[in-house]
Amino acid sequence: MNSVLDRIALILVIIGAVNWGLIGIFQFDLVAWMFGGQGAVISRIVYSLVALAGLWSISLLFRNTDEIEVRD
């Protein structure tokens, strides 16, 4: 289960990083452009999900990477 959440969080963090890169380099907010502005409900949901994914990703820093994962 954590593996799925980790992957979703990673995807959302990448989306956030790309969006911040576009804002920093081109002053273009892709999320706002796609969903109708920064104040649009869908944009705010995406921003919130990216923030939650970033917080979840903090846990990746403190995990034991020596564990062997067994897959069926």
PDB file as gemmi writes it, atoms N, CA and C in Angstrom:
CRYST1    1.000    1.000    1.000  90.00  90.00  90.00 P 1                      
ATOM      1  N   MET A   1       0.824  -1.206   0.000  1.00  0.00           N  
ATOM      2  CA  MET A   1       0.000   0.000   0.000  1.00  0.00           C  
ATOM      3  C   MET A   1       0.855   1.251   0.000  1.00  0.00           C  
ATOM      4  N   ASN A   2       1.908   1.262   0.803  1.00  0.00           N  
ATOM      5  CA  ASN A   2       2.770   2.436   0.825  1.00  0.00           C  
ATOM      6  C   ASN A   2       3.414   2.681  -0.517  1.00  0.00           C  
ATOM      7  N   SER A   3       3.717   1.622  -1.235  1.00  0.00           N  
ATOM      8  CA  SER A   3       4.349   1.768  -2.523  1.00  0.00           C  
ATOM      9  C   SER A   3       3.458   2.557  -3.489  1.00  0.00           C  
ATOM     10  N   VAL A   4       2.161   2.274  -3.475  1.00  0.00           N  
ATOM     11  CA  VAL A   4       1.222   2.997  -4.336  1.00  0.00           C  
ATOM     12  C   VAL A   4       1.156   4.458  -3.916  1.00  0.00           C  
ATOM     13  N   LEU A   5       1.046   4.708  -2.620  1.00  0.00           N  
ATOM     14  CA  LEU A   5       1.010   6.086  -2.130  1.00  0.00           C  
ATOM     15  C   LEU A   5       2.317   6.816  -2.440  1.00  0.00           C  
ATOM     16  N   ASP A   6       3.427   6.109  -2.326  1.00  0.00           N  
ATOM     17  CA  ASP A   6       4.721   6.713  -2.644  1.00  0.00           C  
ATOM     18  C   ASP A   6       4.779   7.134  -4.104  1.00  0.00           C  
ATOM     19  N   ARG A   7       4.294   6.285  -4.982  1.00  0.00           N  
ATOM     20  CA  ARG A   7       4.324   6.599  -6.417  1.00  0.00           C  
ATOM     21  C   ARG A   7       3.401   7.763  -6.755  1.00  0.00           C  
ATOM     22  N   ILE A   8       2.218   7.763  -6.170  1.00  0.00           N  
ATOM     23  CA  ILE A   8       1.287   8.879  -6.396  1.00  0.00           C  
ATOM     24  C   ILE A   8       1.898  10.175  -5.883  1.00  0.00           C  
ATOM     25  N   ALA A   9       2.489  10.117  -4.691  1.00  0.00           N  
ATOM     26  CA  ALA A   9       3.127  11.304  -4.127  1.00  0.00           C  
ATOM     27  C   ALA A   9       4.262  11.782  -5.019  1.00  0.00           C  
ATOM     28  N   LEU A  10       5.055  10.853  -5.529  1.00  0.00           N  
ATOM     29  CA  LEU A  10       6.165  11.224  -6.408  1.00  0.00           C  
ATOM     30  C   LEU A  10       5.662  11.907  -7.679  1.00  0.00           C  
ATOM     31  N   ILE A  11       4.610  11.377  -8.263  1.00  0.00           N  
ATOM     32  CA  ILE A  11       4.038  11.987  -9.469  1.00  0.00           C  
ATOM     33  C   ILE A  11       3.559  13.404  -9.171  1.00  0.00           C  
ATOM     34  N   LEU A  12       2.866  13.581  -8.058  1.00  0.00           N  
ATOM     35  CA  LEU A  12       2.362  14.910  -7.701  1.00  0.00           C  
ATOM     36  C   LEU A  12       3.496  15.880  -7.380  1.00  0.00           C  
ATOM     37  N   VAL A  13       4.543  15.399  -6.731  1.00  0.00           N  
ATOM     38  CA  VAL A  13       5.691  16.261  -6.432  1.00  0.00           C  
ATOM     39  C   VAL A  13       6.376  16.682  -7.739  1.00  0.00           C  
ATOM     40  N   ILE A  14       6.468  15.775  -8.700  1.00  0.00           N  
ATOM     41  CA  ILE A  14       7.057  16.114  -9.994  1.00  0.00           C  
ATOM     42  C   ILE A  14       6.201  17.159 -10.704  1.00  0.00           C  
ATOM     43  N   ILE A  15       4.881  16.995 -10.675  1.00  0.00           N  
ATOM     44  CA  ILE A  15       3.987  17.991 -11.273  1.00  0.00           C  
ATOM     45  C   ILE A  15       4.212  19.349 -10.627  1.00  0.00           C  
ATOM     46  N   GLY A  16       4.305  19.363  -9.300  1.00  0.00           N  
ATOM     47  CA  GLY A  16       4.549  20.622  -8.594  1.00  0.00           C  
ATOM     48  C   GLY A  16       5.890  21.229  -8.951  1.00  0.00           C  
ATOM     49  N   ALA A  17       6.919  20.398  -9.068  1.00  0.00           N  
ATOM     50  CA  ALA A  17       8.249  20.903  -9.411  1.00  0.00           C  
ATOM     51  C   ALA A  17       8.275  21.493 -10.815  1.00  0.00           C  
ATOM     52  N   VAL A  18       7.635  20.805 -11.751  1.00  0.00           N  
ATOM     53  CA  VAL A  18       7.574  21.329 -13.125  1.00  0.00           C  
ATOM     54  C   VAL A  18       6.806  22.643 -13.147  1.00  0.00           C  
ATOM     55  N   ASN A  19       5.697  22.694 -12.419  1.00  0.00           N  
ATOM     56  CA  ASN A  19       4.914  23.932 -12.377  1.00  0.00           C  
ATOM     57  C   ASN A  19       5.724  25.085 -11.780  1.00  0.00           C  
ATOM     58  N   TRP A  20       6.434  24.815 -10.665  1.00  0.00           N  
ATOM     59  CA  TRP A  20       7.261  25.862 -10.064  1.00  0.00           C  
ATOM     60  C   TRP A  20       8.399  26.276 -11.004  1.00  0.00           C  
ATOM     61  N   GLY A  21       8.947  25.333 -11.736  1.00  0.00           N  
ATOM     62  CA  GLY A  21       9.982  25.664 -12.708  1.00  0.00           C  
ATOM     63  C   GLY A  21       9.450  26.587 -13.790  1.00  0.00           C  
ATOM     64  N   LEU A  22       8.254  26.286 -14.278  1.00  0.00           N  
ATOM     65  CA  LEU A  22       7.637  27.150 -15.297  1.00  0.00           C  
ATOM     66  C   LEU A  22       7.337  28.540 -14.743  1.00  0.00           C  
ATOM     67  N   ILE A  23       6.904  28.593 -13.503  1.00  0.00           N  
ATOM     68  CA  ILE A  23       6.638  29.895 -12.880  1.00  0.00           C  
ATOM     69  C   ILE A  23       7.937  30.684 -12.739  1.00  0.00           C  
ATOM     70  N   GLY A  24       8.982  30.022 -12.267  1.00  0.00           N  
ATOM     71  CA  GLY A  24      10.255  30.705 -12.047  1.00  0.00           C  
ATOM     72  C   GLY A  24      10.928  31.158 -13.326  1.00  0.00           C  
ATOM     73  N   ILE A  25      10.876  30.346 -14.367  1.00  0.00           N  
ATOM     74  CA  ILE A  25      11.584  30.673 -15.608  1.00  0.00           C  
ATOM     75  C   ILE A  25      10.747  31.532 -16.545  1.00  0.00           C  
ATOM     76  N   PHE A  26       9.461  31.183 -16.703  1.00  0.00           N  
ATOM     77  CA  PHE A  26       8.626  31.842 -17.707  1.00  0.00           C  
ATOM     78  C   PHE A  26       7.472  32.648 -17.129  1.00  0.00           C  
ATOM     79  N   GLN A  27       7.327  32.674 -15.817  1.00  0.00           N  
ATOM     80  CA  GLN A  27       6.192  33.313 -15.153  1.00  0.00           C  
ATOM     81  C   GLN A  27       4.872  32.775 -15.700  1.00  0.00           C  
ATOM     82  N   PHE A  28       4.827  31.448 -15.871  1.00  0.00           N  
ATOM     83  CA  PHE A  28       3.654  30.776 -16.420  1.00  0.00           C  
ATOM     84  C   PHE A  28       3.226  29.674 -15.462  1.00  0.00           C  
ATOM     85  N   ASP A  29       2.013  29.797 -14.942  1.00  0.00           N  
ATOM     86  CA  ASP A  29       1.460  28.808 -14.015  1.00  0.00           C  
ATOM     87  C   ASP A  29       0.611  27.825 -14.822  1.00  0.00           C  
ATOM     88  N   LEU A  30       1.173  26.655 -15.095  1.00  0.00           N  
ATOM     89  CA  LEU A  30       0.510  25.648 -15.916  1.00  0.00           C  
ATOM     90  C   LEU A  30      -0.782  25.148 -15.285  1.00  0.00           C  
ATOM     91  N   VAL A  31      -0.764  24.915 -13.978  1.00  0.00           N  
ATOM     92  CA  VAL A  31      -1.965  24.420 -13.295  1.00  0.00           C  
ATOM     93  C   VAL A  31      -3.090  25.439 -13.404  1.00  0.00           C  
ATOM     94  N   ALA A  32      -2.789  26.699 -13.150  1.00  0.00           N  
ATOM     95  CA  ALA A  32      -3.806  27.747 -13.247  1.00  0.00           C  
ATOM     96  C   ALA A  32      -4.314  27.867 -14.677  1.00  0.00           C  
ATOM     97  N   TRP A  33      -3.414  27.767 -15.633  1.00  0.00           N  
ATOM     98  CA  TRP A  33      -3.803  27.865 -17.040  1.00  0.00           C  
ATOM     99  C   TRP A  33      -4.728  26.718 -17.442  1.00  0.00           C  
ATOM    100  N   MET A  34      -4.408  25.515 -16.971  1.00  0.00           N  
ATOM    101  CA  MET A  34      -5.195  24.338 -17.347  1.00  0.00           C  
ATOM    102  C   MET A  34      -6.578  24.318 -16.705  1.00  0.00           C  
ATOM    103  N   PHE A  35      -6.688  24.861 -15.486  1.00  0.00           N  
ATOM    104  CA  PHE A  35      -7.925  24.693 -14.736  1.00  0.00           C  
ATOM    105  C   PHE A  35      -8.661  25.996 -14.440  1.00  0.00           C  
ATOM    106  N   GLY A  36      -8.344  27.079 -15.131  1.00  0.00           N  
ATOM    107  CA  GLY A  36      -9.155  28.288 -15.021  1.00  0.00           C  
ATOM    108  C   GLY A  36      -8.711  29.298 -13.991  1.00  0.00           C  
ATOM    109  N   GLY A  37      -7.438  29.391 -13.697  1.00  0.00           N  
ATOM    110  CA  GLY A  37      -6.932  30.397 -12.774  1.00  0.00           C  
ATOM    111  C   GLY A  37      -6.573  29.821 -11.422  1.00  0.00           C  
ATOM    112  N   GLN A  38      -5.796  30.601 -10.675  1.00  0.00           N  
ATOM    113  CA  GLN A  38      -5.328  30.136  -9.377  1.00  0.00           C  
ATOM    114  C   GLN A  38      -6.450  29.964  -8.372  1.00  0.00           C  
ATOM    115  N   GLY A  39      -7.508  30.740  -8.520  1.00  0.00           N  
ATOM    116  CA  GLY A  39      -8.612  30.670  -7.564  1.00  0.00           C  
ATOM    117  C   GLY A  39      -9.652  29.617  -7.897  1.00  0.00           C  
ATOM    118  N   ALA A  40      -9.535  28.975  -9.054  1.00  0.00           N  
ATOM    119  CA  ALA A  40     -10.516  27.969  -9.448  1.00  0.00           C  
ATOM    120  C   ALA A  40     -10.445  26.781  -8.488  1.00  0.00           C  
ATOM    121  N   VAL A  41     -11.582  26.175  -8.247  1.00  0.00           N  
ATOM    122  CA  VAL A  41     -11.667  25.078  -7.285  1.00  0.00           C  
ATOM    123  C   VAL A  41     -10.731  23.939  -7.677  1.00  0.00           C  
ATOM    124  N   ILE A  42     -10.717  23.559  -8.943  1.00  0.00           N  
ATOM    125  CA  ILE A  42      -9.869  22.437  -9.368  1.00  0.00           C  
ATOM    126  C   ILE A  42      -8.390  22.785  -9.185  1.00  0.00           C  
ATOM    127  N   SER A  43      -7.998  24.014  -9.502  1.00  0.00           N  
ATOM    128  CA  SER A  43      -6.605  24.433  -9.294  1.00  0.00           C  
ATOM    129  C   SER A  43      -6.228  24.340  -7.829  1.00  0.00           C  
ATOM    130  N   ARG A  44      -7.106  24.795  -6.969  1.00  0.00           N  
ATOM    131  CA  ARG A  44      -6.825  24.748  -5.532  1.00  0.00           C  
ATOM    132  C   ARG A  44      -6.725  23.320  -5.030  1.00  0.00           C  
ATOM    133  N   ILE A  45      -7.517  22.417  -5.613  1.00  0.00           N  
ATOM    134  CA  ILE A  45      -7.422  21.000  -5.251  1.00  0.00           C  
ATOM    135  C   ILE A  45      -6.075  20.440  -5.678  1.00  0.00           C  
ATOM    136  N   VAL A  46      -5.642  20.765  -6.904  1.00  0.00           N  
ATOM    137  CA  VAL A  46      -4.349  20.283  -7.384  1.00  0.00           C  
ATOM    138  C   VAL A  46      -3.227  20.827  -6.509  1.00  0.00           C  
ATOM    139  N   TYR A  47      -3.266  22.128  -6.198  1.00  0.00           N  
ATOM    140  CA  TYR A  47      -2.242  22.716  -5.329  1.00  0.00           C  
ATOM    141  C   TYR A  47      -2.221  22.015  -3.965  1.00  0.00           C  
ATOM    142  N   SER A  48      -3.392  21.725  -3.424  1.00  0.00           N  
ATOM    143  CA  SER A  48      -3.476  21.063  -2.117  1.00  0.00           C  
ATOM    144  C   SER A  48      -2.937  19.644  -2.177  1.00  0.00           C  
ATOM    145  N   LEU A  49      -3.257  18.921  -3.254  1.00  0.00           N  
ATOM    146  CA  LEU A  49      -2.743  17.560  -3.409  1.00  0.00           C  
ATOM    147  C   LEU A  49      -1.228  17.546  -3.546  1.00  0.00           C  
ATOM    148  N   VAL A  50      -0.689  18.523  -4.280  1.00  0.00           N  
ATOM    149  CA  VAL A  50       0.769  18.624  -4.424  1.00  0.00           C  
ATOM    150  C   VAL A  50       1.407  18.903  -3.059  1.00  0.00           C  
ATOM    151  N   ALA A  51       0.791  19.777  -2.275  1.00  0.00           N  
ATOM    152  CA  ALA A  51       1.323  20.080  -0.941  1.00  0.00           C  
ATOM    153  C   ALA A  51       1.285  18.845  -0.043  1.00  0.00           C  
ATOM    154  N   LEU A  52       0.191  18.113  -0.070  1.00  0.00           N  
ATOM    155  CA  LEU A  52       0.095  16.886   0.732  1.00  0.00           C  
ATOM    156  C   LEU A  52       1.120  15.850   0.274  1.00  0.00           C  
ATOM    157  N   ALA A  53       1.327  15.761  -1.038  1.00  0.00           N  
ATOM    158  CA  ALA A  53       2.330  14.829  -1.569  1.00  0.00           C  
ATOM    159  C   ALA A  53       3.726  15.219  -1.104  1.00  0.00           C  
ATOM    160  N   GLY A  54       3.996  16.514  -1.049  1.00  0.00           N  
ATOM    161  CA  GLY A  54       5.290  16.975  -0.548  1.00  0.00           C  
ATOM    162  C   GLY A  54       5.491  16.606   0.905  1.00  0.00           C  
ATOM    163  N   LEU A  55       4.440  16.762   1.698  1.00  0.00           N  
ATOM    164  CA  LEU A  55       4.528  16.378   3.109  1.00  0.00           C  
ATOM    165  C   LEU A  55       4.719  14.873   3.249  1.00  0.00           C  
ATOM    166  N   TRP A  56       4.006  14.089   2.454  1.00  0.00           N  
ATOM    167  CA  TRP A  56       4.159  12.631   2.490  1.00  0.00           C  
ATOM    168  C   TRP A  56       5.584  12.246   2.109  1.00  0.00           C  
ATOM    169  N   SER A  57       6.161  12.956   1.150  1.00  0.00           N  
ATOM    170  CA  SER A  57       7.500  12.631   0.661  1.00  0.00           C  
ATOM    171  C   SER A  57       8.575  12.861   1.716  1.00  0.00           C  
ATOM    172  N   ILE A  58       8.290  13.667   2.710  1.00  0.00           N  
ATOM    173  CA  ILE A  58       9.242  13.849   3.805  1.00  0.00           C  
ATOM    174  C   ILE A  58       9.516  12.509   4.481  1.00  0.00           C  
ATOM    175  N   SER A  59       8.484  11.673   4.559  1.00  0.00           N  
ATOM    176  CA  SER A  59       8.659  10.365   5.199  1.00  0.00           C  
ATOM    177  C   SER A  59       9.657   9.491   4.441  1.00  0.00           C  
ATOM    178  N   LEU A  60       9.824   9.719   3.165  1.00  0.00           N  
ATOM    179  CA  LEU A  60      10.780   8.935   2.373  1.00  0.00           C  
ATOM    180  C   LEU A  60      12.214   9.158   2.844  1.00  0.00           C  
ATOM    181  N   LEU A  61      12.479  10.314   3.398  1.00  0.00           N  
ATOM    182  CA  LEU A  61      13.825  10.627   3.884  1.00  0.00           C  
ATOM    183  C   LEU A  61      14.217   9.770   5.086  1.00  0.00           C  
ATOM    184  N   PHE A  62      13.226   9.329   5.842  1.00  0.00           N  
ATOM    185  CA  PHE A  62      13.502   8.655   7.098  1.00  0.00           C  
ATOM    186  C   PHE A  62      13.215   7.156   7.061  1.00  0.00           C  
ATOM    187  N   ARG A  63      12.942   6.623   5.899  1.00  0.00           N  
ATOM    188  CA  ARG A  63      12.659   5.196   5.790  1.00  0.00           C  
ATOM    189  C   ARG A  63      13.938   4.390   5.691  1.00  0.00           C  
ATOM    190  N   ASN A  64      13.865   3.169   6.197  1.00  0.00           N  
ATOM    191  CA  ASN A  64      14.992   2.252   6.109  1.00  0.00           C  
ATOM    192  C   ASN A  64      15.021   1.665   4.698  1.00  0.00           C  
ATOM    193  N   THR A  65      16.050   1.975   3.946  1.00  0.00           N  
ATOM    194  CA  THR A  65      16.141   1.503   2.567  1.00  0.00           C  
ATOM    195  C   THR A  65      16.774   0.129   2.461  1.00  0.00           C  
ATOM    196  N   ASP A  66      17.181  -0.448   3.596  1.00  0.00           N  
ATOM    197  CA  ASP A  66      17.804  -1.773   3.590  1.00  0.00           C  
ATOM    198  C   ASP A  66      16.772  -2.903   3.561  1.00  0.00           C  
ATOM    199  N   GLU A  67      15.507  -2.567   3.748  1.00  0.00           N  
ATOM    200  CA  GLU A  67      14.470  -3.590   3.758  1.00  0.00           C  
ATOM    201  C   GLU A  67      14.313  -4.176   2.360  1.00  0.00           C  
ATOM    202  N   ILE A  68      14.111  -5.477   2.314  1.00  0.00           N  
ATOM    203  CA  ILE A  68      13.896  -6.164   1.045  1.00  0.00           C  
ATOM    204  C   ILE A  68      12.396  -6.306   0.842  1.00  0.00           C  
ATOM    205  N   GLU A  69      11.929  -5.844  -0.304  1.00  0.00           N  
ATOM    206  CA  GLU A  69      10.508  -5.897  -0.592  1.00  0.00           C  
ATOM    207  C   GLU A  69      10.199  -7.199  -1.333  1.00  0.00           C  
ATOM    208  N   VAL A  70       9.234  -7.947  -0.825  1.00  0.00           N  
ATOM    209  CA  VAL A  70       8.851  -9.213  -1.441  1.00  0.00           C  
ATOM    210  C   VAL A  70       7.568  -8.987  -2.235  1.00  0.00           C  
ATOM    211  N   ARG A  71       7.618  -9.349  -3.516  1.00  0.00           N  
ATOM    212  CA  ARG A  71       6.441  -9.198  -4.361  1.00  0.00           C  
ATOM    213  C   ARG A  71       5.964 -10.574  -4.791  1.00  0.00           C  
ATOM    214  N   ASP A  72       4.644 -10.744  -4.807  1.00  0.00           N  
ATOM    215  CA  ASP A  72       4.055 -12.030  -5.222  1.00  0.00           C  
ATOM    216  C   ASP A  72       3.890 -12.089  -6.710  1.00  0.00           C  
TER     217      ASP A  72                                                      
END                                                                             
